[in-house]
């Protein structure tokens, strides 16, 4: 069972190097020295609080309150913007910057924005979705896009349609899992059913279930466990309850997800399924070798005990006993050369 979305980690054996890297990554000095971040945080809180309080004073122009709110966002987001610029220069992307822009934009406009699934607009006050927008949303979903409708105040602005494109090696990885003996693969996802169907068809998944909340995933896993053993692969907090109810929980990208790491039985440190077929094959090979070694050890004991009672001297008896020990060790060492 899959519900999956690459994280990279680097390590160094030199503590000084690690400290140096950490200092560079979290260098939050500024015009006030090491306390700049604290002072900016205090100024942000003061500006927001003052702006909120003055909004109730009729004699104070609205622009003053608005300016204080914007000032609070500027002070609070100073380091976010600085780190965003460094990330962009390094060729990355900083999502927090979008959050900051959205927050400032909301403060400046002073209107309520709703962004979410179409079901959201059945729960909030306001006009229903226009028919033309419904048609566009359905077209995006048929093409495998996850849709988010945007409304500002009472006016619908349109729909955003990001698409979950399967990774180039995803189908190959899933086929390798089938080669290990996995008989049935199911996708449990919170995305729209049409989107999940489109991605599943591209990957050759046996069954796709969309529009699921975390509790729905738990119920689905429990129902499947009544039929057979279940391995649940997840990558986030929403998957943790379902992983806890599976026969085996497998967390992806667990280097940064405490909830998934605490719940899972197996943790893949990278946010990728590539190591999973290897892990499954290695565990099955380990089980086979354990069984072989048990039969070898028990068979040797079953021969030596009666033979010793029948009069076999201790010297000759030691030779097959020690020989079987060497065979067990040598057989186990074969795991070091395992290749799927």
C-alpha positions as a LaTeX table, in Angstrom:
\begin{tabular}{lrrr}
\hline
Residue & $x$ (\AA) & $y$ (\AA) & $z$ (\AA) \\
\hline
Unk1 & 0.00 & 0.00 & 0.00 \\
Unk2 & 1.45 & 3.31 & $-1.06$ \\
Unk3 & 0.90 & 6.96 & $-0.36$ \\
Unk4 & 4.13 & 8.60 & $-1.32$ \\
Unk5 & 5.60 & 12.11 & $-2.42$ \\
Unk6 & 14.24 & 13.52 & $-2.39$ \\
Unk7 & 15.62 & 14.47 & 0.94 \\
Unk8 & 19.42 & 14.50 & 1.13 \\
Unk9 & 21.57 & 14.35 & 4.21 \\
Unk10 & 25.28 & 14.90 & 4.59 \\
Unk11 & 27.46 & 13.92 & 7.45 \\
Unk12 & 30.97 & 14.73 & 8.58 \\
Unk13 & 33.25 & 12.96 & 11.00 \\
Unk14 & 34.90 & 16.28 & 11.91 \\
Unk15 & 33.02 & 18.00 & 14.78 \\
Unk16 & 34.65 & 21.32 & 13.96 \\
Unk17 & 33.42 & 21.06 & 10.39 \\
Unk18 & 29.90 & 20.27 & 11.61 \\
Unk19 & 29.93 & 23.23 & 13.98 \\
Unk20 & 31.18 & 25.47 & 11.19 \\
Unk21 & 28.42 & 24.30 & 8.84 \\
Unk22 & 25.81 & 24.79 & 11.53 \\
Unk23 & 27.07 & 28.31 & 12.25 \\
Unk24 & 26.90 & 29.18 & 8.56 \\
Unk25 & 23.42 & 27.71 & 8.19 \\
Unk26 & 22.01 & 29.52 & 11.19 \\
Unk27 & 23.98 & 32.77 & 11.09 \\
Unk28 & 21.30 & 35.17 & 12.27 \\
Unk29 & 23.50 & 38.08 & 13.18 \\
Unk30 & 22.68 & 41.60 & 12.00 \\
Unk31 & 22.80 & 45.27 & 12.87 \\
Unk32 & 22.27 & 44.48 & 16.57 \\
Unk33 & 24.69 & 41.54 & 16.62 \\
Unk34 & 23.56 & 38.15 & 17.87 \\
Unk35 & 20.41 & 39.67 & 19.41 \\
Unk36 & 19.15 & 41.05 & 16.11 \\
Unk37 & 16.70 & 38.19 & 15.54 \\
Unk38 & 15.28 & 38.56 & 19.06 \\
Unk39 & 14.91 & 42.32 & 18.70 \\
Unk40 & 13.23 & 41.94 & 15.30 \\
Unk41 & 10.83 & 39.36 & 16.75 \\
Unk42 & 9.91 & 41.76 & 19.58 \\
Unk43 & 9.43 & 44.64 & 17.13 \\
Unk44 & 7.21 & 42.43 & 14.96 \\
Unk45 & 5.03 & 41.57 & 17.96 \\
Unk46 & 4.80 & 45.20 & 19.06 \\
Unk47 & 3.85 & 46.38 & 15.56 \\
Unk48 & 1.14 & 43.77 & 15.13 \\
Unk49 & $-0.27$ & 44.36 & 18.61 \\
Unk50 & $-0.24$ & 48.14 & 18.15 \\
Unk51 & $-1.83$ & 47.87 & 14.73 \\
Unk52 & $-4.56$ & 45.63 & 16.08 \\
Unk53 & $-5.26$ & 47.96 & 19.02 \\
Unk54 & $-5.31$ & 51.14 & 16.96 \\
Unk55 & $-7.76$ & 49.59 & 14.51 \\
Unk56 & $-10.43$ & 50.12 & 17.17 \\
Unk57 & $-9.60$ & 53.80 & 17.64 \\
Unk58 & $-11.71$ & 55.82 & 15.27 \\
Unk59 & $-9.52$ & 58.93 & 15.44 \\
Unk60 & $-6.52$ & 57.03 & 14.07 \\
Unk61 & $-6.39$ & 56.76 & 10.26 \\
Unk62 & $-6.73$ & 53.23 & 8.91 \\
Unk63 & $-3.42$ & 53.63 & 7.06 \\
Unk64 & $-1.56$ & 53.84 & 10.39 \\
Unk65 & $-2.94$ & 50.51 & 11.58 \\
Unk66 & $-2.28$ & 48.97 & 8.20 \\
Unk67 & 1.29 & 50.30 & 8.17 \\
Unk68 & 1.97 & 48.79 & 11.62 \\
Unk69 & 0.70 & 45.41 & 10.44 \\
Unk70 & 2.93 & 45.52 & 7.37 \\
Unk71 & 5.86 & 46.59 & 9.58 \\
Unk72 & 5.24 & 43.57 & 11.79 \\
Unk73 & 5.35 & 41.26 & 8.80 \\
Unk74 & 8.56 & 42.92 & 7.57 \\
Unk75 & 10.36 & 42.56 & 10.91 \\
Unk76 & 9.05 & 39.02 & 11.42 \\
Unk77 & 9.94 & 37.92 & 7.90 \\
Unk78 & 13.37 & 39.59 & 7.61 \\
Unk79 & 15.37 & 36.39 & 8.12 \\
Unk80 & 12.93 & 34.37 & 6.06 \\
Unk81 & 13.53 & 36.69 & 3.11 \\
Unk82 & 17.29 & 36.67 & 3.68 \\
Unk83 & 17.41 & 32.86 & 3.72 \\
Unk84 & 15.10 & 32.74 & 0.72 \\
Unk85 & 17.53 & 34.90 & $-1.29$ \\
Unk86 & 20.46 & 32.65 & $-0.29$ \\
Unk87 & 18.44 & 29.58 & $-1.29$ \\
Unk88 & 17.51 & 31.05 & $-4.67$ \\
Unk89 & 21.16 & 31.93 & $-5.32$ \\
Unk90 & 22.07 & 28.31 & $-4.56$ \\
Unk91 & 19.49 & 27.12 & $-7.08$ \\
Unk92 & 16.84 & 26.08 & $-4.57$ \\
Unk93 & 13.43 & 27.42 & $-3.60$ \\
Unk94 & 12.00 & 28.70 & $-0.36$ \\
Unk95 & 8.32 & 28.07 & 0.29 \\
Unk96 & 8.30 & 30.28 & 3.39 \\
Unk97 & 8.79 & 33.29 & 1.12 \\
Unk98 & 5.48 & 32.56 & $-0.58$ \\
Unk99 & 3.84 & 32.40 & 2.85 \\
Unk100 & 5.32 & 35.79 & 3.72 \\
Unk101 & 4.14 & 37.37 & 0.45 \\
Unk102 & 0.69 & 35.88 & 0.94 \\
Unk103 & 0.51 & 37.24 & 4.49 \\
Unk104 & 1.56 & 40.76 & 3.45 \\
Unk105 & $-0.81$ & 40.63 & 0.49 \\
Unk106 & $-3.69$ & 39.62 & 2.71 \\
Unk107 & $-2.90$ & 42.43 & 5.15 \\
Unk108 & $-2.67$ & 45.05 & 2.39 \\
Unk109 & $-5.83$ & 43.97 & 0.62 \\
Unk110 & $-7.78$ & 43.45 & 3.82 \\
Unk111 & $-10.03$ & 40.84 & 2.22 \\
Unk112 & $-10.58$ & 37.17 & 3.02 \\
Unk113 & $-9.02$ & 34.64 & 0.66 \\
Unk114 & $-10.27$ & 31.06 & 0.35 \\
Unk115 & $-8.07$ & 28.48 & $-1.39$ \\
Unk116 & $-8.98$ & 24.79 & $-1.30$ \\
Unk117 & $-10.98$ & 21.96 & $-2.77$ \\
Unk118 & $-14.38$ & 22.62 & $-4.21$ \\
Unk119 & $-15.93$ & 21.02 & $-1.12$ \\
Unk120 & $-14.54$ & 23.91 & 0.95 \\
Unk121 & $-16.94$ & 26.34 & $-0.67$ \\
Unk122 & $-19.92$ & 24.24 & 0.39 \\
Unk123 & $-18.87$ & 24.84 & 4.01 \\
Unk124 & $-18.01$ & 28.57 & 3.98 \\
Unk125 & $-20.35$ & 31.47 & 3.41 \\
Unk126 & $-20.48$ & 33.05 & $-0.01$ \\
Unk127 & $-21.66$ & 32.38 & $-3.54$ \\
Unk128 & $-21.41$ & 28.88 & $-5.04$ \\
Unk129 & $-18.90$ & 27.96 & $-7.74$ \\
Unk130 & $-19.85$ & 29.31 & $-11.18$ \\
Unk131 & $-20.74$ & 26.69 & $-13.77$ \\
Unk132 & $-17.86$ & 27.70 & $-16.04$ \\
Unk133 & $-15.37$ & 27.22 & $-13.19$ \\
Unk134 & $-16.87$ & 23.81 & $-12.39$ \\
Unk135 & $-16.24$ & 22.75 & $-16.00$ \\
Unk136 & $-12.60$ & 23.88 & $-15.81$ \\
Unk137 & $-12.04$ & 22.13 & $-12.47$ \\
Unk138 & $-13.46$ & 18.87 & $-13.81$ \\
Unk139 & $-11.28$ & 19.13 & $-16.93$ \\
Unk140 & $-8.13$ & 19.59 & $-14.80$ \\
Unk141 & $-9.05$ & 16.65 & $-12.58$ \\
Unk142 & $-9.67$ & 14.39 & $-15.57$ \\
Unk143 & $-6.17$ & 15.25 & $-16.77$ \\
Unk144 & $-4.69$ & 14.19 & $-13.42$ \\
Unk145 & $-4.33$ & 17.61 & $-11.78$ \\
Unk146 & $-4.98$ & 18.33 & $-8.11$ \\
Unk147 & $-7.24$ & 21.38 & $-8.11$ \\
Unk148 & $-7.41$ & 24.30 & $-5.70$ \\
Unk149 & $-10.11$ & 26.90 & $-6.26$ \\
Unk150 & $-9.32$ & 30.51 & $-5.34$ \\
Unk151 & $-11.88$ & 33.05 & $-4.12$ \\
Unk152 & $-11.20$ & 36.58 & $-2.91$ \\
Unk153 & $-14.08$ & 37.94 & $-0.94$ \\
Unk154 & $-17.19$ & 37.14 & $-2.97$ \\
Unk155 & $-15.36$ & 36.83 & $-6.30$ \\
Unk156 & $-13.95$ & 33.60 & $-7.74$ \\
Unk157 & $-10.54$ & 34.20 & $-9.32$ \\
Unk158 & $-10.07$ & 30.75 & $-10.87$ \\
Unk159 & $-8.48$ & 27.39 & $-10.14$ \\
Unk160 & $-4.89$ & 26.25 & $-9.66$ \\
Unk161 & $-4.02$ & 22.81 & $-11.07$ \\
Unk162 & $-0.65$ & 21.43 & $-9.96$ \\
Unk163 & $-0.01$ & 17.92 & $-11.19$ \\
Unk164 & 1.60 & 14.97 & $-9.40$ \\
Unk165 & 3.94 & 13.62 & $-12.05$ \\
Unk166 & 5.27 & 10.12 & $-11.24$ \\
Unk167 & 9.03 & 9.91 & $-10.95$ \\
Unk168 & 10.85 & 8.44 & $-13.94$ \\
Unk169 & 11.88 & 5.32 & $-12.02$ \\
Unk170 & 8.60 & 4.81 & $-10.14$ \\
Unk171 & 7.14 & 2.18 & $-12.46$ \\
Unk172 & 10.44 & 0.25 & $-12.51$ \\
Unk173 & 10.62 & 0.30 & $-8.71$ \\
Unk174 & 7.07 & $-0.99$ & $-8.38$ \\
Unk175 & 7.79 & $-3.77$ & $-10.86$ \\
Unk176 & 10.83 & $-4.77$ & $-8.78$ \\
Unk177 & 8.52 & $-4.98$ & $-5.77$ \\
Unk178 & 6.19 & $-7.27$ & $-7.69$ \\
Unk179 & 9.19 & $-9.43$ & $-8.61$ \\
Unk180 & 9.86 & $-9.93$ & $-4.89$ \\
Unk181 & 6.38 & $-11.43$ & $-4.50$ \\
Unk182 & 4.16 & $-8.45$ & $-3.64$ \\
Unk183 & 0.77 & $-9.50$ & $-5.02$ \\
Unk184 & $-1.42$ & $-6.43$ & $-4.57$ \\
Unk185 & $-0.68$ & $-2.70$ & $-4.56$ \\
Unk186 & $-3.19$ & $-0.06$ & $-3.48$ \\
Unk187 & $-2.87$ & 3.72 & $-3.37$ \\
Unk188 & $-4.58$ & 5.52 & $-0.48$ \\
Unk189 & $-4.59$ & 9.26 & $-1.06$ \\
Unk190 & $-6.33$ & 12.43 & 0.02 \\
Unk191 & $-6.27$ & 13.74 & $-3.55$ \\
Unk192 & $-9.32$ & 13.71 & $-5.79$ \\
Unk193 & $-10.30$ & 10.26 & $-7.07$ \\
Unk194 & $-9.77$ & 11.23 & $-10.70$ \\
Unk195 & $-6.24$ & 12.44 & $-9.95$ \\
Unk196 & $-5.39$ & 9.25 & $-8.07$ \\
Unk197 & $-6.83$ & 7.14 & $-10.90$ \\
Unk198 & $-4.73$ & 8.98 & $-13.50$ \\
Unk199 & $-1.46$ & 8.51 & $-11.57$ \\
Unk200 & $-2.28$ & 4.88 & $-10.72$ \\
Unk201 & $-2.99$ & 4.06 & $-14.37$ \\
Unk202 & 0.43 & 5.42 & $-15.35$ \\
Unk203 & 2.16 & 3.27 & $-12.72$ \\
Unk204 & 0.11 & 0.09 & $-13.09$ \\
Unk205 & $-1.30$ & 0.14 & $-9.55$ \\
Unk206 & $-3.95$ & $-2.51$ & $-8.87$ \\
Unk207 & $-6.39$ & $-0.26$ & $-7.02$ \\
Unk208 & $-6.68$ & 3.47 & $-6.33$ \\
Unk209 & $-8.68$ & 5.09 & $-3.52$ \\
Unk210 & $-8.88$ & 8.86 & $-3.37$ \\
Unk211 & $-10.62$ & 11.57 & $-1.31$ \\
Unk212 & $-9.48$ & 9.88 & 1.90 \\
Unk213 & $-8.98$ & 11.60 & 5.23 \\
Unk214 & $-6.44$ & 10.15 & 7.74 \\
Unk215 & $-9.26$ & 8.28 & 9.52 \\
Unk216 & $-10.43$ & 6.82 & 6.21 \\
Unk217 & $-6.94$ & 5.48 & 5.57 \\
Unk218 & $-6.96$ & 3.82 & 8.99 \\
Unk219 & $-10.27$ & 2.10 & 8.26 \\
Unk220 & $-9.02$ & 0.97 & 4.85 \\
Unk221 & $-5.86$ & $-0.54$ & 6.37 \\
Unk222 & $-7.88$ & $-2.31$ & 9.08 \\
Unk223 & $-10.20$ & $-3.80$ & 6.47 \\
Unk224 & $-7.27$ & $-5.01$ & 4.39 \\
Unk225 & $-5.61$ & $-6.57$ & 7.45 \\
Unk226 & $-8.68$ & $-8.74$ & 7.92 \\
Unk227 & $-7.86$ & $-10.23$ & 4.52 \\
Unk228 & $-4.05$ & $-10.50$ & 4.68 \\
Unk229 & $-0.87$ & $-8.91$ & 6.02 \\
Unk230 & $-0.45$ & $-5.28$ & 5.00 \\
Unk231 & 2.64 & $-3.08$ & 4.57 \\
Unk232 & 1.81 & 0.64 & 4.59 \\
Unk233 & 4.24 & 3.10 & 2.99 \\
Unk234 & 3.77 & 6.73 & 4.03 \\
Unk235 & 5.70 & 9.97 & 4.15 \\
Unk236 & 3.88 & 12.31 & 6.49 \\
Unk237 & 1.95 & 12.93 & 9.69 \\
Unk238 & $-1.34$ & 12.11 & 7.96 \\
Unk239 & $-0.05$ & 8.60 & 7.17 \\
Unk240 & 1.17 & 7.83 & 10.70 \\
Unk241 & $-2.18$ & 6.48 & 12.06 \\
Unk242 & $-2.57$ & 4.15 & 9.07 \\
Unk243 & 1.04 & 2.93 & 9.39 \\
Unk244 & 0.41 & 2.18 & 13.08 \\
Unk245 & $-2.50$ & $-0.09$ & 12.12 \\
Unk246 & $-0.65$ & $-1.94$ & 9.35 \\
Unk247 & 1.24 & $-5.18$ & 9.82 \\
Unk248 & 4.36 & $-3.21$ & 8.93 \\
Unk249 & 4.71 & 0.55 & 8.63 \\
Unk250 & 7.37 & 1.94 & 6.28 \\
Unk251 & 8.22 & 5.64 & 6.55 \\
Unk252 & 9.80 & 7.54 & 3.67 \\
Unk253 & 11.95 & 10.59 & 4.21 \\
Unk254 & 12.04 & 9.82 & 7.94 \\
Unk255 & 15.09 & 12.04 & 8.50 \\
Unk256 & 12.74 & 14.93 & 9.09 \\
Unk257 & 9.44 & 13.41 & 10.21 \\
Unk258 & 9.35 & 12.49 & 13.89 \\
Unk259 & 5.75 & 11.26 & 13.83 \\
Unk260 & 6.40 & 8.89 & 10.94 \\
Unk261 & 9.69 & 7.70 & 12.44 \\
Unk262 & 8.08 & 6.90 & 15.80 \\
Unk263 & 5.24 & 4.97 & 14.17 \\
Unk264 & 7.07 & 3.06 & 11.45 \\
Unk265 & 8.72 & $-0.33$ & 11.73 \\
Unk266 & 11.08 & 0.48 & 8.84 \\
Unk267 & 12.44 & 3.95 & 8.03 \\
Unk268 & 13.78 & 4.90 & 4.60 \\
Unk269 & 15.90 & 7.97 & 5.23 \\
Unk270 & 15.55 & 9.20 & 1.63 \\
Unk271 & 12.22 & 10.31 & 0.22 \\
Unk272 & 12.24 & 7.58 & $-2.43$ \\
Unk273 & 11.03 & 4.01 & $-2.86$ \\
Unk274 & 14.20 & 2.79 & $-4.60$ \\
Unk275 & 15.66 & 1.05 & $-1.49$ \\
Unk276 & 12.41 & $-0.77$ & $-0.69$ \\
Unk277 & 12.77 & $-3.73$ & $-3.11$ \\
Unk278 & 16.33 & $-4.22$ & $-1.80$ \\
Unk279 & 15.10 & $-4.15$ & 1.81 \\
Unk280 & 12.32 & $-6.65$ & 1.07 \\
Unk281 & 14.67 & $-8.99$ & $-0.81$ \\
Unk282 & 17.37 & $-8.76$ & 1.86 \\
Unk283 & 14.91 & $-9.52$ & 4.66 \\
Unk284 & 13.59 & $-12.57$ & 2.83 \\
Unk285 & 17.12 & $-13.80$ & 2.09 \\
Unk286 & 17.96 & $-13.32$ & 5.78 \\
Unk287 & 14.96 & $-15.41$ & 6.78 \\
Unk288 & 15.97 & $-18.18$ & 4.38 \\
Unk289 & 19.54 & $-18.26$ & 5.73 \\
Unk290 & 18.29 & $-18.33$ & 9.34 \\
Unk291 & 16.16 & $-21.37$ & 8.50 \\
Unk292 & 19.07 & $-23.08$ & 6.73 \\
Unk293 & 21.35 & $-22.48$ & 9.73 \\
Unk294 & 18.74 & $-23.79$ & 12.15 \\
Unk295 & 18.32 & $-27.00$ & 10.17 \\
Unk296 & 22.10 & $-27.40$ & 9.94 \\
Unk297 & 22.60 & $-26.85$ & 13.68 \\
Unk298 & 19.68 & $-29.09$ & 14.68 \\
Unk299 & 20.74 & $-31.79$ & 12.20 \\
Unk300 & 24.28 & $-31.82$ & 13.62 \\
Unk301 & 22.92 & $-32.07$ & 17.16 \\
Unk302 & 20.51 & $-34.84$ & 16.15 \\
Unk303 & 23.47 & $-36.85$ & 14.81 \\
Unk304 & 26.02 & $-36.16$ & 17.55 \\
Unk305 & 23.84 & $-36.76$ & 20.62 \\
Unk306 & 22.89 & $-40.37$ & 19.73 \\
Unk307 & 26.38 & $-41.02$ & 18.34 \\
Unk308 & 28.01 & $-39.88$ & 21.61 \\
Unk309 & 25.63 & $-42.03$ & 23.65 \\
Unk310 & 26.47 & $-44.97$ & 21.42 \\
Unk311 & 30.15 & $-44.56$ & 22.24 \\
Unk312 & 31.61 & $-42.00$ & 19.87 \\
Unk313 & 34.69 & $-40.43$ & 21.46 \\
Unk314 & 34.67 & $-36.73$ & 22.30 \\
Unk315 & 37.52 & $-35.98$ & 19.88 \\
Unk316 & 35.79 & $-37.18$ & 16.73 \\
Unk317 & 32.52 & $-35.62$ & 18.00 \\
Unk318 & 34.10 & $-32.17$ & 18.28 \\
Unk319 & 35.14 & $-32.13$ & 14.61 \\
Unk320 & 31.62 & $-32.21$ & 13.06 \\
Unk321 & 30.34 & $-29.88$ & 15.81 \\
Unk322 & 32.95 & $-27.20$ & 15.11 \\
Unk323 & 32.64 & $-27.83$ & 11.40 \\
Unk324 & 28.91 & $-27.12$ & 11.54 \\
Unk325 & 29.63 & $-23.85$ & 13.41 \\
Unk326 & 31.95 & $-22.72$ & 10.63 \\
Unk327 & 29.34 & $-23.66$ & 8.05 \\
Unk328 & 26.68 & $-21.59$ & 9.88 \\
Unk329 & 28.97 & $-18.55$ & 10.02 \\
Unk330 & 29.98 & $-18.91$ & 6.38 \\
Unk331 & 26.38 & $-19.26$ & 5.32 \\
Unk332 & 25.41 & $-16.10$ & 7.20 \\
Unk333 & 28.28 & $-14.15$ & 5.65 \\
Unk334 & 26.66 & $-14.68$ & 2.25 \\
Unk335 & 24.34 & $-11.80$ & 3.17 \\
Unk336 & 27.26 & $-9.40$ & 2.73 \\
Unk337 & 27.32 & $-10.27$ & $-0.98$ \\
Unk338 & 23.53 & $-10.05$ & $-1.43$ \\
Unk339 & 22.28 & $-8.47$ & $-4.64$ \\
Unk340 & 18.59 & $-8.31$ & $-5.57$ \\
\hline
\end{tabular}
